[in-house]
């Protein structure tokens, strides 16, 4: 047993202070990558990576114990770097949003004048439409898309590519119209599609007060990084769903901040 510990200790004999800094830097990158993966519902990737990393470490330690001249540390660091690069490539947009999120939030409060006219107008038109539908108990579900929706969702509705206006939004969701039961997809300053069908939430413990629109909004945000604005047909209550969670009784200020954040993120993409 003593010999085993001596061999393990030998691995770290040649470590210098810059090696520790290098490992710490990789540790920070990996933790940040895990945060991005978790926020994008990619927990299975985290599990696979942990298992892969553990097996790799065991194999490299075993090789090092039998061949002291083998520098396994660099091979292991190479594997970590490969993983981090893969995450950056696959989740480039999400990582960029995570990095700029705090700066974006501060900018929204400190310099709202940077919004272009189209974004500001779209925000006010959406708020006006949502408020009117809430007052009149008109059900609606509006998806704020980052251009990352599955094609199946977009193709389930009617492609519009129309300018955002409160009149058009309200007319689409007016009861008994052809598209009122589906979801409206907003992308940049356009109504991309309407009448789209969404997957329902898999969560079984949702409140019975939540109807199909709320479950559809929650269901989509469970798997895709988008935001859903929902108006209840029964009560007129405005809700916001994001990341599989829902906030109910949303007031105008919260709605405006949500829309500002959406358009600020669009500006930095």
N, C-alpha and C positions, 0 to 999 in steps of 0.2 A: 504493500500500500504506500509506503514511504517513497518507493521508487516511482510510483505513478505520480505522486504529488510533485516530486522533483522534476519529472519530465514536463508536467503542466507548467510549473514555475519557470522552467527554462524557456518556454515560449515567450514570456514577457521580459526576459532578461535584457534584451536588446532594445526595448521600448525607450524612446526619448520623449521629451516634453512636447515636441511638435507632433508626435504620433498621437498623443492624448488630445491635442487640439483638433487634429484631423478627424479622430473618432467622434469627438464632441460635435463637430460641424456636420458630420454625416448623421449623427443622432438627431440633431435639430431638423435636418431635411426630411428624415424618415418620419418624425413626429408630425411635421407639417403635412406630409403626404397622407398620413393616416387620417388627419383631421379632414382633409379634402375628400378622401374616400368615404369617410363616415357620413359627411354632410351630403354626399351624393348617392347614398344607399348602396355603397359598394363594400359592405362589410365582409362579404365572402372573399374578396380580393385580399383584405387584411389577414384573414385566417390562413389563406393559402400561402401568403408571403411569410407569415410567422412560422408555419410548418416547414416551408422550404428553407428559411433561414436557420432554423434549429437543426435540421438534418444536415445542411451544408456545414454548419459549425462543428457538429460531431464528426463528420467525415474529415474535415480539414485538421481537426485536433488529432484524430487517429493517425492520419498521414504524417503529421508533424512529430508525433511520438515515435514513429517507426523510422522516419527519415528527418533527423534534426536539421539537415541543411535545407529542407523545404520551407520556403517562406509563405506559409498559408495565409498570413494576415493580408497580404496584398491581393490574393485571389478572393478572399472574403470581401474586402473593401470594393473590389471590382464588381462583385455580384450586387452589393448594395447600390453602387453607382448606377449599374444597369437598371435596377428596379426604379430608382429615383427618376432616371431619364425617361423610362417607360411611362411613369405616372405623369411627368410633365407633358409628354407628347399626347397622352390620352385625355388628360384633364386640363389642357392649357387654358381654356376659357374660364373654368371654375377656379383654377389657381390664381389667375389674374384678378378675378372678382374678389377672392378672399384677401389678396394682398392690398387691393385698393378700397376694400369695403369701409375701413375706418376713415380714410381720407375722403371717400365719397360722402359719407354721412356728415362729416364736418363741413365739407364744401356746400352741401345742400342748405345748411343753416347759415353759413357765413357769406355765401356769394351766390344767391339764387339767380342773379342777373346773368349768369353764364348759360342758363338754359336758352336754347334757340327758340325762336318764335313758334315753330311747328310743335315742339315738345310741350311748351307751355299751353298752347291752344288745345292740344290733344288731352292734356291732363284736365283742363277745365271742362271740356266737352264730356269726358268720361264721368267726372264727378257730377255734372248736371244731369246726365242720363241716369246714373245710379240713384241719385236723390229722388228724381221724379218717379222712377220705377218703385222705389221704396215707399214713397207716399201713396202710390196707387196700388200697392200690393201686386206688382207685376214680377213674376219670377224671372231670374236671369242668372247666367253664369258666364263670366268673362275671364278668359285665360290670357295672362300677360306672358307672352312667349319670347324666348331668347333665340328662336330659330332652331330649337333642338327637339321639337316634337316629332314623334314617330310619324312616318308617312301615312300609316293606317288611320291615325286620328284626323289628319288634315283631309284625307281622301274620303272620309265618312261624311263630310259636310259639303257645302257649296263654296267654291272658290270665288272670292269677291274682289280682293285687292282694291278696296275703296277707302277714301279718306275718312278719318274718324270724325263723326259729328253726333251730337246728342240725338238729333232727330232720327238718324239712320239706326242708331243703337236701339232706341225705343221702339221704332217701327218693326225691327227684326224680332224683338222679344214681345211684341204685342200679342196677347192671347189669340189663338186660332189661326195665326199666320203659319206658313209652312215651316219656318225655321225656329220657332219660338222655344221648342222643347230641347234643342241642342245647345252646345256651347259655342260662344263666339271667341275666335282666336285673334288677338291683337299682336302685331309684330311691327316694331318701330312705330311709325305714325300711320299705319294702315290697318284696316279691318281685313285680315288675311282670308279668313273663312268663317262661316256661320253654320249652325245646325249640325255641329260635329258631335259624335258620340264618344264618351269617355269611359274608361274602366272604373268600376265601382271600388270603393275602399275595401280592403281585406280585413280591417279591424272590426272585430265582432262586438266590442264593448262601446261602440258609439252610442250617443244618446238617441232615444227613439224619436226625439223631436226633429232630428235631422232627416230631411227627405232625400230623394234621389239626386237632386242637384248638389246638395252638400256632400253626399257620399261620392259622387263623381268627381267633385273638385278635390276632395281629400285623396281619393284614389289616384288621380293623375299626379298630384304633388308627392305622393309616396315614391314614385318611380322616376319622375322627371323634375329637373330643377326649374320649375315655373311657379307662378303665383296665380291663384284663382280668386276672383271677386264674385261673391254669391249674394243674390237677393232672394229672400224667402217669399214665395208666392202666398203663403198663409198669413205671415206676420209682417212682411216688409222689412224684417231685420237684415242688416247688411253684415256679411261675414267675409273674412279673408282666410284662405287656406294656403299653407306653405310648408314644405317639408313633411307632409303627412299630418300636420297639426292644423287646428282651426281656431280662429279668434272670432267670437261673435260680438254683436252689439258694437260694431265699428262706427266711430263718429267721422265727421268730415275731415278733421285734422289728421286722423290716422290714415284715412283713405288717401289724402293728398300726399302724405309722407311716403306711403307705399308706392304710389305712382311716380313720385319724384325719384325714389331710389331706383325704380325700374328704368326710367329714362336716363338717369345718370349712368347706370351700368351699361346701357345701350351706347352711350356716348364714348365710353372708354374701351368698348370692344373693337 
